[in-house]
Amino acid sequence: MPSFVSFKDLKITFKPHPITNDLQLSKDEAAVKQAVINLIMTVPGERPFQNAIGSELNRLLFEQFDYGVAAQIETEIKSTINNFEPRVNINSIDVTLDYDANAFAVHLEYDIRGRTDMPNSIDFLLQRTQ
């Protein structure tokens, strides 16, 4: 009997498999990581018939570039994941200011519920579009 839960999602590219022509799958950690990133980057109202899903990160990126906004980004990521991604337990979120890129560097560590293996992490950069 396996000691962990397995997850499967469709890959976001929707490219067919070169041999079978079926849609490709993301499995386990990759599937959850893809879902977390998609959830964080989704704007509320963007998904038809699911208006509440998403985060307000795009709005926060156009606020003053300071530590207060970094704290708001951390809170927004935490509440979005807690509300909409039941497979994840957040261990830590670090949002730091990257003055050279005029962006926020985010480091997110989390555990996948039902899994007993190592914690997972995601690193990404939140930056305004010019």
C-alpha positions as CSV (number, residue, x, y, z in Angstrom):
1,M,0.0,0.0,0.0
2,P,1.5,3.4,-1.0
3,S,2.1,5.9,1.8
4,F,1.1,8.9,-0.3
5,V,-1.7,10.2,-2.5
6,S,-1.1,10.6,-6.2
7,F,-2.4,13.5,-8.2
8,K,-2.8,14.0,-12.0
9,D,-3.7,17.1,-14.0
10,L,-3.5,18.0,-17.6
11,K,-0.4,19.9,-18.6
12,I,-1.0,23.5,-19.3
13,T,0.5,23.5,-22.8
14,F,-2.2,21.1,-24.0
15,K,0.3,19.7,-26.5
16,P,-0.6,16.1,-27.6
17,H,1.7,13.2,-26.9
18,P,3.9,12.6,-29.9
19,I,3.0,8.9,-30.2
20,T,-0.5,8.5,-28.7
21,N,-1.9,12.0,-29.6
22,D,-3.5,12.1,-26.2
23,L,-3.2,15.2,-24.0
24,Q,-0.1,14.9,-21.7
25,L,-0.4,14.7,-17.9
26,S,1.4,16.3,-15.0
27,K,1.7,14.0,-12.1
28,D,2.2,14.3,-8.3
29,E,4.5,17.2,-7.3
30,A,4.5,18.7,-10.8
31,A,0.7,18.7,-11.0
32,V,0.3,20.5,-7.6
33,K,3.1,23.0,-8.4
34,Q,1.4,23.8,-11.7
35,A,-2.0,24.3,-10.0
36,V,-0.5,26.6,-7.3
37,I,1.2,28.8,-9.9
38,N,-2.0,29.0,-12.0
39,L,-4.1,29.8,-9.0
40,I,-1.7,32.6,-7.8
41,M,-1.5,34.2,-11.3
42,T,-5.3,34.0,-12.0
43,V,-7.1,37.3,-11.7
44,P,-10.6,37.0,-10.0
45,G,-13.3,37.0,-12.6
46,E,-10.9,35.5,-15.3
47,R,-12.4,32.0,-15.1
48,P,-16.0,31.7,-16.4
49,F,-18.5,30.7,-13.8
50,Q,-15.9,30.8,-11.0
51,N,-15.5,34.5,-10.4
52,A,-14.1,34.2,-6.9
53,I,-11.1,32.1,-7.8
54,G,-7.7,33.9,-8.1
55,S,-5.6,36.5,-6.4
56,E,-5.2,40.3,-6.5
57,L,-1.5,40.2,-7.1
58,N,-1.8,42.1,-10.4
59,R,-3.3,45.1,-8.5
60,L,-0.6,45.0,-5.8
61,L,2.2,45.1,-8.3
62,F,1.2,48.7,-9.3
63,E,1.3,50.0,-5.7
64,Q,4.3,51.7,-4.1
65,F,7.4,49.5,-4.2
66,D,8.1,48.9,-0.5
67,Y,8.0,46.4,2.3
68,G,4.4,47.1,3.1
69,V,3.3,45.9,-0.3
70,A,5.6,42.9,0.1
71,A,3.7,42.0,3.2
72,Q,0.4,42.4,1.4
73,I,1.6,40.1,-1.4
74,E,2.6,37.5,1.2
75,T,-0.9,37.7,2.8
76,E,-2.6,37.5,-0.6
77,I,-0.7,34.4,-1.6
78,K,-1.4,32.7,1.7
79,S,-5.1,33.4,1.7
80,T,-5.5,32.4,-2.0
81,I,-3.8,29.1,-1.5
82,N,-5.6,28.4,1.8
83,N,-9.0,29.2,0.2
84,F,-8.7,27.5,-3.2
85,E,-6.0,24.8,-3.0
86,P,-6.9,22.0,-0.5
87,R,-3.9,19.8,-1.4
88,V,-1.4,22.2,0.0
89,N,-0.2,23.2,3.5
90,I,2.0,26.3,3.5
91,N,5.2,26.1,5.5
92,S,6.6,29.6,4.7
93,I,6.4,32.4,2.3
94,D,9.2,34.9,1.8
95,V,8.6,38.0,-0.4
96,T,11.7,40.2,-0.9
97,L,12.2,43.3,-2.9
98,D,14.5,43.0,-5.9
99,Y,15.5,46.6,-6.5
100,D,17.6,45.8,-9.7
101,A,14.6,44.2,-11.4
102,N,12.0,46.4,-9.8
103,A,10.2,43.2,-8.8
104,F,9.2,41.0,-5.8
105,A,11.0,37.7,-5.4
106,V,8.8,35.1,-3.9
107,H,9.9,31.9,-2.3
108,L,7.1,29.5,-1.2
109,E,7.6,26.3,0.7
110,Y,4.7,23.9,1.2
111,D,3.8,20.3,2.0
112,I,1.3,18.3,-0.1
113,R,-1.4,16.9,2.1
114,G,-1.5,13.1,2.1
115,R,2.2,12.9,1.3
116,T,5.0,12.0,3.7
117,D,8.0,13.0,1.5
118,M,10.1,16.2,1.5
119,P,8.5,19.7,1.4
120,N,8.3,21.4,-2.0
121,S,9.1,24.9,-3.0
122,I,8.4,27.4,-5.7
123,D,10.5,30.4,-6.6
124,F,9.2,33.1,-8.9
125,L,9.5,36.8,-9.7
126,L,6.5,39.1,-9.6
127,Q,7.1,42.1,-11.9
128,R,5.0,44.8,-13.5
129,T,4.5,44.7,-17.2
130,Q,5.8,47.9,-18.8
